[in-house]
Amino acid sequence: MSNPASHKNPLADLKPVGEEPYLLTPGPLTTSARTKQAMLRDWGSWDDDFKGVTAEVRRRLVDMCDGGDAYDCVPMQGSGTFSVEAALASFIPRDAKVLVLMNGAYGQRSLKTLDYLGREVVALDKGDYLPPMPSEVAEILDGDVSISHVVIVHCETSSGILNPLKGIADAVIDRGRKLIVDSMSAFGAVPLSVKDIPFEAMVSSANKCIEGVPGFGFIIAKKTALEAAKGNSHSLSLDVHDQWAVMNKTGQWRFTPPTHTVVAFLEALIQHEEEGGVAGRFARYDGNRQILISGMREMGFETLLEDRWISPIITTFFCPADPNFEFLRFYEEIKDRGFVIYPGKLTVVDSFRVGCIGNLDADVMRGVLAAMKGACDAMGVTSCAPPVEALEQRELQNQCAA
Ligand SMILES: *Cc1c(COP(=O)(O)O)cnc(C)c1O
């Protein structure tokens, strides 16, 4: 049996609802009271009321990228990764060859998924700091006409880099190849229109920039691609074509939907519209980013990325070199002050990440800056400057890129 200490009720000593720490994380994230309130009702998944919710969610998502009649939206149970796997398995024929553009953990995850799926893959790996460039993609595609699909991460959440999607999309589509975009952490806050970027399929999820709670992802794809996907998937539960066909026929999800999450998501979509849609959401996140970065730099912290690649989604900072700095203590000190930050996900240097997304505004960002200052003071950290090696490495990478 498990040890008795593990029987302590983890819900017993929580702060009251409304006083929990803000999540400065890339999802799950802090949601509004209205969104949480929407989950108080139970729904029958077969009922017309719930079917209406699903239809409205799909319609609003297609509208968000100007999908019109040519595109459709297929929600899929599970976290975002389930939807990425579903899309890769469904839209890439079994005998096709794929180019995966990688500059962090999520690109690597797509590569790993394609390995599981047994697809033939070519990878362009740019490490942690740099975006794949359109010219590199063009060169690879010109050199190998058997590559039919290109997979790209829009905002690589592991570093916070916003990849140059438009230039890459042009390189891919001009060459008659198909583009699959993981826009998980950007869709809803960074503009993405099929008029500009006619992707084959795009994947995102409920708990990122639209500020819903976790439980499902969604795929927006060309209807022609959804038709053509029939028979490609190795998996029944992840078959996007089947989910789409059944949903269009019956209005229902094939298997139990996360009903409360779907309803909360519609409530989140309505708030997104009230805020001014994608432009309004971008403006708030961008304001959050500016307050965060200027405040952190004033304290002596350095960002991993050069300004031109920093997304309004999440920013990576180097850990200070000061021997008194210890990440776990820093994390706890900040949490005690009411904010949760995120550990780094880099392969080479120590770092941490601070998100700008979720139901957060300028006051929250100023609060987290004060919490960081308090945490450094409590630990006796006198300089927030990173180790020289970190800066040298950043410099070197940028020179290679130039
Ligand atoms: C969050 C995220 C995912 C999916 O992650 P899950 O933990 O499965 O929800 C995929 N790609 C990117 C770029 C992400 O930010």
Ligand as a Chemical Component Dictionary entry (heavy atoms), coordinates in Angstrom:
data_LIG
# 
_chem_comp.id                   LIG 
_chem_comp.type                 NON-POLYMER 
_chem_comp.pdbx_formal_charge   0 
_chem_comp.three_letter_code    LIG 
# 
loop_
_chem_comp_atom.comp_id 
_chem_comp_atom.atom_id 
_chem_comp_atom.alt_atom_id 
_chem_comp_atom.type_symbol 
_chem_comp_atom.charge 
_chem_comp_atom.model_Cartn_x 
_chem_comp_atom.model_Cartn_y 
_chem_comp_atom.model_Cartn_z 
_chem_comp_atom.pdbx_ordinal 
LIG C1 C1 C 0 0.818  23.556 -25.410 1  
LIG C2 C2 C 0 1.385  23.182 -26.712 2  
LIG C3 C3 C 0 1.131  21.919 -27.309 3  
LIG C4 C4 C 0 0.270  20.871 -26.679 4  
LIG O1 O1 O 0 0.585  20.579 -25.393 5  
LIG P1 P1 P 0 -0.394 19.750 -24.458 6  
LIG O2 O2 O 0 0.367  19.707 -23.176 7  
LIG O3 O3 O 0 -0.608 18.427 -25.061 8  
LIG O4 O4 O 0 -1.674 20.528 -24.374 9  
LIG C5 C5 C 0 1.646  21.673 -28.565 10 
LIG N1 N1 N 0 2.376  22.586 -29.204 11 
LIG C6 C6 C 0 2.643  23.805 -28.677 12 
LIG C7 C7 C 0 3.452  24.773 -29.478 13 
LIG C8 C8 C 0 2.162  24.134 -27.404 14 
LIG O5 O5 O 0 2.423  25.342 -26.893 15 
# 
loop_
_chem_comp_bond.comp_id 
_chem_comp_bond.atom_id_1 
_chem_comp_bond.atom_id_2 
_chem_comp_bond.value_order 
_chem_comp_bond.pdbx_ordinal 
LIG C1 C2 SING 1  
LIG C2 C3 SING 2  
LIG C2 C8 DOUB 3  
LIG C3 C4 SING 4  
LIG C3 C5 DOUB 5  
LIG C4 O1 SING 6  
LIG O1 P1 SING 7  
LIG P1 O2 DOUB 8  
LIG P1 O3 SING 9  
LIG P1 O4 SING 10 
LIG C5 N1 SING 11 
LIG N1 C6 DOUB 12 
LIG C6 C7 SING 13 
LIG C6 C8 SING 14 
LIG C8 O5 SING 15 
# 
